[in-house]
C-alpha cells in the first residue's frame, strides 16, 4: 500500500478532484457536508454519477439539507446517521477502479472550509482491495453503511428546521477578533476602534466566505470607492447612469455587503426608474462637510415617504453617499445592530437615535489620521462598522 501525506486543505481539494477523475465509483463517509448549495469549490470537483453510496452525519444539524437532497436523488445512494450515541466523525472517500482502491482520509470534512481555508491534514492511500489495510477501510464502510438509516422525507422536513436553528459559534478566542456586544463595547478611543476594524479582515462568516475590508474587489473599500465616485461625478441623482445607481443599492458589480435591493422590487423600481423622485431628497445630502441630525432626519423622512423606500433602503443610500457619517441597516448587520442599540431600527426616529449615540463616541470624534489604513477607516468610519457586525445571511 502506498501513502501520500496531504498537508493543506487546498491540496486536499485537488486530491479529491484527482480521486474522482481516476475512479469508476466512489463511496463517501463524512461527519458533515456543506456546499453553499452546490457553489463550493470542493463540491464542483465531485462527479455525482460516480458516487455509488454515501453515509453522511447529521449530528448538531451541521450538514446542509441541500446536500442530502442532492445525494438522495439517486435511489439507494444515501444513508444518514441520526443516532445521538456519540458523534459520527469519519472523513473518508473510497475510490475503486477494478481491483485497485484509493482512499482519501483525514481531518477534512466534506465542507467548503474543510477543503479550502481550514488547517487540515489528510492522507491518500492506494493499493489493492485484497491488501490488509485497504480491506480494513472497505470493512469500516460496510459496517457504517449497514448501521446507517435511509432518509425519510418527513425526517428531512424536521431536520431542515433544526438546521436553520443550529447553534452558531458562541464566541471568539481572545485576540482572534472582536465582536461588539453592546454600545458600551464601542465606547472606545480611536486606536482601539482601528484595531476592531483591522481584525475583521478575512473574518469567516460561512464555510466559503470571508469578510474583505480593504480588498480590491468585493470589499467594503471597493464598495465605498465606487459609490462615492458616482455621487462626486453626478451631483443630481437623476443624472447618474443606471449602472452607478444600481451600485448605490447593492446591485450590479456591488458586493452587497452593505445591503442589496435585489429582492426589494418596489425600492429597486423607484431607484432605477424614477431617480428624480429619490434625488428630490437625496441630492440635499452633501458629499462632504457637516451634516446635522436635523437635516439627516428631514432627508430620511422624505426618502421613506416614497413607496417602497424603507429605513433600511434609505440607510443604504445614505451610506453610499456618506460612509463617514451613516450606517447601513441591512439583513447582514441588523441582528448585531439590534443587540447593540437595544432595539430594532425600523423607524426614522430609531435610526436618528442610533446616529446620535454613534456620533457621540470617542472614535467618531477623533481627528482624521495622516495616512494609511487608519485614514481609510476614518473616511468611512461609521459605515465600516458593518464589517464587525455582518453575519451570514
Beta strands, then each sheet from edge to edge (+ up, - down):
strand 1: 2-6
strand 2: 25-30
strand 3: 51-57
strand 4: 78-81
strand 5: 91-97
strand 6: 100-106
strand 7: 122-128
sheet 1: 1+ 7- 6+ 5- 2+ 3+ 4+
end
